[in-house]
Amino acid sequence: MNACLDLRFETAGPRTRLCVGAQDPPWKVVRAFRQPGGGALVHLHNVSGGILAGDRLALRVAVAAGAAAQLTTTGATRLYRHRHGAPDSEQHLSLSVEENALLEYLPDALIPFAGSRHSQHTTVSLAPGATFFWWELLAPGRQAMGECFAWDRLRVATAVRSHLRPLLLEDFLLQPPLRSIGSPARLGPYTHTAAFYAFQVGRPAADLHRLESILVAEAAAMSVPGVTIWGASALPSDGVVVRGLSATARDLPATLVRLWSTARRFLTGAEAVPPRKLK
C-alpha cells in the first residue's frame, strides 16, 4: 500500500489551525485538540493496526511561522512479518518547522515483529528560530511472544538540517540474523533503546552547553548500570541529544517526559503538556 498523510499547521489569530492536504488509508487524523497557549495536538492513527510488508507510508508535516504543533500516535507502531516476494516496508517522514514555530513529535514505540523487514527515513528542516522536540523508542519485539531481536532487517536513517548546516545525520542498519544485537559491542544486556532530541535554531552555544549539563545530571540520576543507562551531549550546533539503553521498557516513557519537560522549560520558558491519548 502506498499512502500519504500531508498536514500543515498555520496560525489563526492566537491559535494554531490544522490543514489536511492529503489523507490516504491507513493514515487517519480525526481532529486537532487545542493546547494551552493556543497550540494544536493531533493524534496519528494507522487504522490497519501496523505496517505490513510492501507498505510505503509517507508522513509530511509543515508548521508555519509562529505556529505550535504537537504530534503523537495512538499506540505503538507494529512492523509485521515480511511476506515472501514482497518488498521491505518503508516509512518516510518529512518534517518542516518554519521561523519561530514549534513542533513536538512524540510517538509511541517502534516494535519490529519476528521476520519483519523495514526502513524508516526521517528528514527534518528547521528555519531560524524554529524549536523541535522529538523522541524515539525501539523495542526488541513482542517479548510476551518470546520474540527478542527476531526481525530480519531494520534500517533507521535520520537527517536534521537548519538553513545553514546539517545538525544531525544518522543511518544505522540492524540485521540480527547476521550480527547479534546482544553482543557486548552492541547492546550487551540491554533490550530497549530510546533517544530524545531538542533543537532550537540560533540558540547560543553557551545556552546549549548549560542545557547539556542539566540533562547530563538528570541522566546520571536516572541511570542504574545493568538496568538502564542514559547519557546526554550537546550537538555541534543548535541542539542536544539524550540516549538511553534499558533492560525494560517500564520506565522509559516517564523518563522521556522528564527529559522533554526539562528541555522545554529551558528553551521555551513554558511547561511541557504531555499529549492526551485517545482510547
Sine and cosine of phi, psi and omega as CSV:
sin_phi,cos_phi,sin_psi,cos_psi,sin_omega,cos_omega
0.00,0.00,0.77,-0.63,0.15,-0.99
-0.98,-0.19,0.82,-0.57,-0.06,-1.00
-0.57,-0.82,0.55,-0.84,-0.02,-1.00
-0.74,-0.68,0.67,-0.74,0.17,-0.98
-0.85,-0.52,0.87,-0.49,-0.09,-1.00
-0.88,-0.48,0.92,-0.39,-0.05,-1.00
-0.86,-0.51,0.63,-0.78,0.11,-0.99
-0.72,-0.69,0.71,-0.71,0.03,-1.00
-0.94,-0.35,0.80,-0.60,-0.04,-1.00
-0.78,-0.62,0.39,-0.92,0.04,-1.00
-0.99,0.16,0.62,-0.78,0.09,-1.00
-0.69,-0.73,1.00,0.06,-0.14,-0.99
0.93,0.37,-0.76,-0.65,0.00,-1.00
-0.99,0.12,-0.01,1.00,-0.08,-1.00
-0.93,-0.37,0.29,-0.96,0.10,-1.00
-0.97,-0.24,0.73,-0.69,-0.05,-1.00
-0.92,-0.38,0.65,-0.76,0.05,-1.00
-1.00,-0.02,0.75,-0.67,0.12,-0.99
-0.85,-0.52,0.81,-0.59,-0.01,-1.00
-0.98,-0.21,0.91,-0.42,-0.01,-1.00
-1.00,0.05,-0.58,0.81,0.02,-1.00
-0.48,-0.88,0.55,-0.84,-0.01,-1.00
-0.46,-0.89,1.00,0.00,-0.02,-1.00
-0.99,-0.13,0.64,-0.77,0.12,-0.99
-0.87,0.50,0.63,-0.77,0.22,0.98
-1.00,-0.02,0.10,0.99,0.05,-1.00
-0.91,0.41,0.57,-0.82,0.06,-1.00
-0.44,-0.90,0.78,-0.62,0.15,-0.99
-0.84,-0.54,0.80,-0.61,-0.07,-1.00
-1.00,0.02,-0.78,0.62,-0.05,-1.00
-0.22,-0.97,0.16,-0.99,0.11,-0.99
-0.97,-0.25,0.68,-0.73,0.04,-1.00
-0.98,-0.21,0.65,-0.76,-0.02,-1.00
-0.96,0.29,0.70,-0.71,0.03,-1.00
-0.96,-0.28,0.39,-0.92,0.13,-0.99
-0.82,0.57,0.68,-0.73,-0.04,-1.00
1.00,0.02,-0.06,1.00,0.06,-1.00
0.99,-0.11,0.01,1.00,0.03,-1.00
-0.95,0.32,0.11,-0.99,-0.03,-1.00
-0.84,-0.54,0.72,-0.69,0.07,-1.00
-0.96,-0.29,0.77,-0.64,0.01,-1.00
-0.78,-0.63,0.70,-0.71,0.06,-1.00
-0.99,-0.15,0.76,-0.65,0.04,-1.00
-1.00,-0.09,0.86,-0.51,0.01,-1.00
-0.96,-0.27,0.64,-0.77,0.25,-0.97
-0.89,-0.45,0.98,-0.19,-0.17,-0.99
-0.95,0.30,-0.16,0.99,0.07,-1.00
-0.99,0.11,-0.13,0.99,0.03,-1.00
1.00,0.05,-0.11,0.99,0.01,-1.00
0.17,-0.99,-0.19,-0.98,-0.01,-1.00
-0.94,-0.34,0.82,-0.57,-0.08,-1.00
-0.99,-0.16,0.35,-0.93,0.04,-1.00
-0.81,0.58,0.74,-0.67,0.01,-1.00
1.00,0.03,-0.21,0.98,0.04,-1.00
-0.90,0.43,0.61,-0.80,0.10,-0.99
-0.73,-0.68,0.99,-0.15,-0.10,-1.00
-0.97,-0.26,0.65,-0.76,0.00,-1.00
-0.80,-0.60,0.74,-0.67,0.08,-1.00
-0.85,-0.53,0.86,-0.50,0.04,-1.00
-0.87,-0.49,0.82,-0.57,-0.03,-1.00
-0.76,-0.64,0.78,-0.62,0.08,-1.00
-0.81,-0.58,0.76,-0.65,0.03,-1.00
-0.92,-0.39,0.90,-0.43,-0.09,-1.00
-0.95,0.33,0.28,-0.96,-0.03,-1.00
-0.80,0.60,0.78,-0.63,0.05,-1.00
0.99,0.14,-0.12,0.99,-0.02,-1.00
-1.00,0.09,0.28,-0.96,0.00,-1.00
-0.68,-0.74,0.81,-0.58,-0.06,-1.00
-0.69,-0.73,0.57,-0.82,0.10,-0.99
-0.80,-0.60,0.80,-0.60,0.02,-1.00
-0.90,-0.45,0.68,-0.73,0.12,-0.99
-0.60,-0.80,0.19,-0.98,0.05,-1.00
-0.97,-0.24,0.26,-0.97,0.02,-1.00
-1.00,-0.02,-0.02,1.00,0.02,-1.00
0.04,-1.00,0.02,-1.00,0.01,-1.00
-0.89,0.45,0.47,-0.88,0.09,-1.00
-1.00,0.00,0.91,-0.42,-0.06,-1.00
-0.99,-0.17,0.77,-0.64,0.03,-1.00
-0.97,-0.25,0.92,-0.38,-0.11,-0.99
-0.99,0.13,0.29,-0.96,-0.05,-1.00
-0.82,0.57,0.62,-0.78,0.03,-1.00
-0.95,0.33,0.62,-0.78,0.07,-1.00
-0.99,-0.16,0.65,-0.76,0.00,-1.00
-0.85,0.53,0.77,-0.64,0.04,-1.00
1.00,0.02,-0.18,0.98,0.00,-1.00
-1.00,0.01,0.49,-0.87,0.11,-0.99
-0.95,0.32,0.28,-0.96,0.10,-1.00
-0.87,0.50,0.53,-0.85,0.13,-0.99
-0.96,0.29,0.45,-0.89,-0.03,-1.00
-0.65,-0.76,0.56,-0.83,0.18,-0.98
-0.71,-0.70,0.81,-0.58,-0.03,-1.00
-0.90,-0.43,0.85,-0.53,0.02,-1.00
-0.91,-0.41,0.80,-0.61,0.05,-1.00
-0.83,-0.56,0.92,-0.40,-0.09,-1.00
-0.88,-0.48,0.76,-0.65,-0.01,-1.00
-0.78,-0.63,0.80,-0.60,-0.02,-1.00
-0.85,-0.53,0.90,-0.43,-0.09,-1.00
-1.00,0.09,-0.07,-1.00,-0.16,-0.99
-0.83,0.56,0.77,-0.64,0.08,-1.00
0.84,0.54,0.42,0.91,0.05,-1.00
-0.99,-0.14,0.24,-0.97,-0.03,-1.00
-0.76,-0.65,0.75,-0.66,0.14,-0.99
-0.75,-0.66,0.76,-0.65,0.10,-1.00
-0.87,-0.49,0.91,-0.41,0.00,-1.00
-0.94,-0.35,0.95,-0.33,-0.20,-0.98
-0.79,-0.61,0.95,0.32,-0.06,-1.00
-0.99,0.17,0.31,-0.95,0.16,-0.99
-0.97,0.22,-0.01,-1.00,-0.14,-0.99
-0.92,0.39,0.42,-0.91,0.17,-0.99
-0.99,-0.10,0.83,-0.56,-0.05,-1.00
-0.85,-0.52,0.97,-0.23,0.05,-1.00
-0.99,0.15,0.87,-0.50,0.05,-1.00
-0.97,0.26,0.27,-0.96,0.01,-1.00
-0.84,0.54,0.72,-0.70,0.06,-1.00
0.99,0.17,0.06,1.00,-0.03,-1.00
-0.98,0.21,0.43,-0.90,0.05,-1.00
-0.67,-0.74,0.89,-0.46,-0.19,-0.98
-0.54,-0.84,0.52,-0.85,0.13,-0.99
-0.79,-0.61,0.72,-0.69,0.08,-1.00
-0.85,-0.53,0.82,-0.57,-0.02,-1.00
-0.85,-0.52,0.84,-0.54,-0.01,-1.00
-0.85,-0.53,0.80,-0.60,0.05,-1.00
-0.83,-0.55,0.79,-0.61,-0.04,-1.00
-0.82,-0.57,0.76,-0.65,0.03,-1.00
-0.88,-0.48,0.83,-0.56,-0.08,-1.00
-0.87,-0.50,0.82,-0.58,0.03,-1.00
-1.00,0.08,0.17,-0.98,0.04,-1.00
-0.83,0.56,0.73,-0.68,0.01,-1.00
0.99,0.16,-0.04,1.00,-0.02,-1.00
-0.95,0.32,0.57,-0.82,0.06,-1.00
-0.85,-0.53,0.71,-0.70,-0.08,-1.00
-0.61,-0.79,0.83,-0.56,0.10,-0.99
-0.89,-0.46,0.63,-0.77,-0.09,-1.00
-0.40,-0.92,0.64,-0.77,0.17,-0.99
-0.74,-0.67,0.36,-0.93,0.02,-1.00
-0.67,-0.74,0.61,-0.79,0.11,-0.99
-0.76,-0.66,0.70,-0.71,0.04,-1.00
-0.83,-0.56,0.87,-0.50,0.05,-1.00
-1.00,-0.05,0.35,-0.94,-0.02,-1.00
-0.99,0.17,-0.15,0.99,-0.05,-1.00
0.67,-0.75,-0.26,-0.97,0.03,-1.00
-1.00,0.09,1.00,0.02,-0.09,-1.00
-0.90,0.44,-0.54,0.84,0.02,-1.00
-0.91,0.42,-0.36,0.93,0.04,-1.00
-1.00,-0.09,0.12,0.99,-0.01,-1.00
0.99,0.13,0.22,0.97,0.01,-1.00
-1.00,-0.08,0.78,-0.63,0.09,-1.00
-0.53,-0.85,0.93,-0.38,-0.07,-1.00
0.81,0.58,0.72,0.69,-0.05,-1.00
-0.98,-0.22,0.10,1.00,0.03,-1.00
-0.97,0.24,0.29,-0.96,-0.01,-1.00
-0.99,0.11,-0.72,0.69,-0.12,-0.99
-0.38,-0.93,0.71,-0.70,0.07,-1.00
-0.63,-0.78,0.86,-0.51,0.07,-1.00
-0.90,-0.43,0.73,-0.69,0.04,-1.00
-0.77,-0.64,0.91,-0.41,-0.03,-1.00
-0.87,-0.50,0.72,-0.69,-0.08,-1.00
-0.69,-0.72,0.69,-0.72,0.09,-1.00
-0.67,-0.75,0.88,-0.48,0.08,-1.00
-0.90,-0.43,0.80,-0.60,-0.08,-1.00
-0.72,-0.69,0.58,-0.82,0.20,-0.98
-0.99,-0.12,-0.07,-1.00,0.03,-1.00
-0.94,0.33,-0.21,0.98,-0.05,-1.00
-0.96,-0.28,-0.57,0.82,-0.19,-0.98
-0.30,-0.95,0.29,-0.96,0.20,-0.98
-0.93,0.37,0.66,-0.75,0.03,-1.00
-0.97,-0.26,-0.54,0.84,-0.02,-1.00
-0.45,-0.89,0.82,-0.58,0.06,-1.00
-0.77,-0.64,0.88,-0.48,0.00,-1.00
-0.68,-0.73,0.54,-0.84,0.05,-1.00
-0.35,-0.94,0.96,-0.27,0.01,-1.00
-0.79,-0.61,0.50,-0.87,-0.02,-1.00
-0.81,-0.59,0.85,-0.53,0.01,-1.00
-0.93,-0.36,0.84,-0.53,0.01,-1.00
-0.74,-0.67,0.99,0.13,-0.07,-1.00
-0.81,0.58,-0.58,0.82,0.02,-1.00
-0.90,0.43,-0.39,0.92,-0.03,-1.00
-0.99,-0.16,-0.59,0.80,-0.05,-1.00
-0.66,-0.75,0.88,-0.48,-0.06,-1.00
-0.89,0.46,0.83,-0.56,0.03,-1.00
-0.96,0.28,-0.42,0.91,0.00,-1.00
-0.99,0.10,0.15,0.99,0.02,-1.00
-0.94,0.34,0.40,-0.92,0.01,-1.00
-0.86,0.51,-0.43,0.90,0.00,-1.00
-0.98,0.18,-0.16,0.99,0.00,-1.00
-0.89,-0.46,-0.96,-0.27,-0.06,-1.00
-1.00,-0.04,-0.29,0.96,0.00,-1.00
0.87,0.49,-0.81,-0.58,-0.06,-1.00
-0.99,0.17,-0.04,1.00,-0.11,-0.99
-1.00,-0.07,0.50,-0.87,-0.07,-1.00
-0.88,-0.47,-0.40,0.92,-0.08,-1.00
-0.88,-0.48,0.60,-0.80,0.08,-1.00
-0.85,-0.52,0.49,-0.87,0.03,-1.00
-0.57,-0.82,0.49,-0.87,0.05,-1.00
-0.58,-0.82,0.59,-0.81,0.07,-1.00
-0.78,-0.63,0.71,-0.70,-0.03,-1.00
-0.83,-0.56,0.67,-0.74,0.08,-1.00
-0.73,-0.68,0.84,-0.54,-0.02,-1.00
-0.80,-0.59,0.61,-0.79,0.21,-0.98
-0.53,-0.85,0.95,-0.31,-0.14,-0.99
-0.94,0.33,0.78,-0.62,-0.01,-1.00
1.00,-0.07,-0.06,1.00,0.03,-1.00
-0.92,0.38,0.73,-0.68,-0.01,-1.00
-0.85,0.53,0.60,-0.80,-0.03,-1.00
-0.85,0.53,-0.58,0.82,0.00,-1.00
-0.88,0.48,-0.63,0.78,0.04,-1.00
-0.90,0.43,-0.69,0.73,-0.02,-1.00
-0.91,0.41,-0.56,0.83,0.06,-1.00
-0.94,0.34,-0.53,0.85,0.10,-0.99
-0.92,0.39,-0.68,0.73,0.06,-1.00
-0.89,0.46,-0.65,0.76,0.06,-1.00
-0.83,0.56,-0.72,0.69,-0.02,-1.00
-0.87,0.49,-0.66,0.75,0.02,-1.00
-0.89,0.45,-0.72,0.70,-0.03,-1.00
-0.94,0.33,-0.55,0.84,0.09,-1.00
-0.87,0.49,-0.69,0.73,0.01,-1.00
-0.90,0.44,-0.67,0.74,0.03,-1.00
-0.91,0.41,-0.66,0.76,0.01,-1.00
-0.87,0.49,-0.67,0.74,0.01,-1.00
-0.90,0.44,-0.64,0.77,-0.02,-1.00
-0.92,0.39,-0.45,0.89,-0.05,-1.00
-0.99,-0.12,0.02,1.00,-0.06,-1.00
-1.00,-0.08,0.73,-0.69,0.12,-0.99
-0.75,-0.66,0.99,-0.15,-0.07,-1.00
-0.77,0.64,0.71,-0.70,-0.06,-1.00
1.00,-0.03,-0.31,0.95,0.04,-1.00
-0.91,-0.42,-0.86,0.51,0.01,-1.00
-0.49,-0.87,0.71,-0.70,0.10,-0.99
-0.75,-0.66,0.60,-0.80,-0.02,-1.00
-0.75,-0.67,0.49,-0.87,0.09,-1.00
-0.51,-0.86,0.50,-0.86,-0.05,-1.00
-0.75,-0.66,0.51,-0.86,0.01,-1.00
-0.42,-0.91,0.66,-0.75,0.14,-0.99
-0.96,0.28,0.62,-0.78,0.09,-1.00
-0.99,0.17,0.24,-0.97,0.01,-1.00
-0.84,0.54,-0.44,0.90,-0.02,-1.00
-0.42,-0.91,0.71,-0.70,0.30,-0.95
0.93,0.37,0.22,0.98,-0.03,-1.00
-0.23,-0.97,0.20,-0.98,0.03,-1.00
-0.69,-0.72,0.60,-0.80,0.04,-1.00
-0.80,-0.60,0.62,-0.78,0.07,-1.00
-0.82,-0.57,0.73,-0.68,0.00,-1.00
-0.81,-0.58,0.53,-0.85,0.00,-1.00
-0.65,-0.76,0.51,-0.86,0.16,-0.99
-0.83,-0.56,0.65,-0.76,-0.05,-1.00
-0.57,-0.82,0.50,-0.87,0.09,-1.00
-1.00,0.01,-0.01,1.00,0.02,-1.00
-0.49,-0.87,0.49,-0.87,0.03,-1.00
-1.00,0.03,-0.07,1.00,-0.20,-0.98
-0.82,0.57,-0.74,0.67,-0.12,-0.99
-0.99,-0.15,-0.05,1.00,-0.11,-0.99
-0.89,0.45,-0.74,0.68,-0.01,-1.00
-0.85,0.52,-0.70,0.72,-0.02,-1.00
-0.91,0.41,-0.59,0.81,0.03,-1.00
-0.92,0.39,-0.66,0.75,0.03,-1.00
-0.89,0.45,-0.64,0.77,0.06,-1.00
-0.88,0.47,-0.65,0.76,0.01,-1.00
-0.90,0.44,-0.71,0.71,0.01,-1.00
-0.90,0.43,-0.69,0.72,0.03,-1.00
-0.88,0.48,-0.69,0.73,0.00,-1.00
-0.87,0.49,-0.68,0.73,0.00,-1.00
-0.90,0.44,-0.74,0.68,-0.04,-1.00
-0.92,0.38,-0.62,0.78,-0.02,-1.00
-0.91,0.40,-0.68,0.73,0.01,-1.00
-0.88,0.47,-0.65,0.76,-0.02,-1.00
-0.93,0.37,-0.71,0.71,-0.14,-0.99
-1.00,0.08,-0.47,0.88,-0.07,-1.00
-0.90,-0.44,-0.29,0.96,-0.06,-1.00
0.98,0.22,0.12,0.99,-0.03,-1.00
-0.86,-0.51,0.45,-0.89,0.01,-1.00
-0.97,0.24,0.53,-0.85,0.10,-0.99
-0.95,0.30,0.59,-0.81,0.07,-1.00
-0.87,-0.48,0.98,-0.19,-0.02,-1.00
-0.83,0.55,0.64,-0.76,-0.06,-1.00
-0.92,0.39,0.65,-0.76,0.13,-0.99
-0.96,0.27,0.67,-0.74,0.01,-1.00
-0.99,-0.17,0.67,-0.74,0.04,-1.00
-1.00,0.06,0.63,-0.78,0.03,-1.00
-0.97,-0.25,0.00,0.00,0.00,0.00
